[in-house]
Amino acid sequence: MYKSMPIGVFVFLFLSYFVVSVHAADANPKDDGYRGIWFTLGTKRTINEYGDKYSGGLGTYTANHVPMAVYAKEVEKTFFVYGGAKKGKQILQAMISYYDHKNNRVPRPTVVHDWQTAEPALSERNVNDPHDNPSLCIDDKGHIWVFVSGRGSYRLGLVYRSAEPYGIERFELIRAWEETYPQPWWVKGKGLLLLFTKYTSGRELYWAFSRNSMTSSFSRNGTSRWYNDNRFAGFGGHYQSSAQVGGSVVTAFNFHPDGKSDERTNLYYLRTDDCGRTWRNFRGEAVKTPLDRSDNPALVRDYLSEKRFVYIHDLNLDRQGRPLILYTTSAYHEAGPQGDPRWWTVAYWNGTEWNYTEVTRANHNYSTGSIHVEDDLWRIIGPTETGPQPHGCGGEVAVWTSRDEGKTWHKDRDATHGSEFNHTYVRRPLHAHPDFYAFWADGDTRKPCKSHLYFCDKTGENVRRLPYDMKEDFANPEPVR
């Protein structure tokens, strides 16, 4: 795969050894508050009277960056990453912090990567695009890995590792490479399986695996052990969202006819139980990869023939290991009534056939939520309700539950109401603790504003906002309701 890597990568690999060696003892800088990045796509072709294709507080964007939060029971903390706004401006920083469940507090967040102060070989300055948001995983020894998304070969993806187990004070650069939409999953006793995207021919899907013998030494194994990119889907382009349940990693993805991401459609599903060596469809059949045509054994539903677009939020497995996928269907890629009717939809494989349930109407293609499985109860937490910017991305967050395998859904409660801005991109932590069950940001979808970060408990009854400004090293999250 060396030939597919841009020359800038090799220049950077040479320079980075010295950068890491010199700065390894330095602690990462802290910020004095939790400030999410505000962003608008800002292209004329997607702006209409109802607003941009997506905009607002996008600190927890996208659904293709997973996981963004992980609960570590060993230290009773939920670690989380987000796209931060440097000094409250539209300048992106890759941030990490944790919620201390025992003491109900958060520390000042740590800056893992700052494009303004990074080495020139890493990227251009003043990045404001939350497509570069981070994701994370925690290895068997407690080291925290932060994957900062790149943008094709234009901005390289970055891999950082905490110097100390369960520590966020200092991070060491491990690798820079072409990697977008990172989805790292640490499989206990085996190693790290990374699902990601490369712009090799449109947006194509890849996986890479590294055994748990990997250390933090950039020069010894930050290169050779990671150049094992394996393409598993490439027929026009794709967006995927993946999840881990035990030793299994599952992914749901769509495809882009003729490479047109605005026309994303169809629904596909794959699963691996051996860290990428074998991929199986929903029937358990081994599938030959890379998939190279739209009509393939991973296909769940042909939405192309129905002229419906597909926006995937999240997926999970039930107690029998059968997949359920949460997504929105739409008739159009822009905001506004042209895309109606939009539906929050759950697809569930019951072992014999796929069942589809339209949970509730959606206001926007990018109003994103998550789905939890709790024995015989399934729970959706997401911005399903009309917000203060009704045609913008997001809305008010609600909690929905089903006790009949997704056939019927009941709204338990509104987690937010009377908000100033829309809430969006509600994310599900890996191994979620009942007190930190969903994580998201808010923002005005029509104009730049401050963006706060939130989390809620399992029921949605207790919502807390992270402190926008901090005067001390630790602070208690502010109860919203």
Secondary structure by P-SEA (a helix, b strand, c coil): ccccccaaaaaaaaaaaaaaaaacccccccccbbbbbbbbccccccccccccccccccccccccccccccccccccccccccccccccccbbbbcccccccccccccccccccccccccccccccccccccccccccccccbbbbbbbbbccccbbbbbbbbcccccccbbbbcccccccbbbbbbcccbbbbbbbcccccccccbbbbbcccccccccccccccccccccccccccccccccccccbbbbbbbbbccccccbbbbbbbbbbcccccccccccccccccccccccccccccccccccbbbbbcccccccccbbbbbbccccccccccccccccbbbbbbcccbbbbbbccccccccccccccccccbbbbbccccccccccccccbbbbbbbcccccccccccccccccccccccccccccccccccccbbbbccccccbbbbbcccccccbbbbcccccccccccccccc
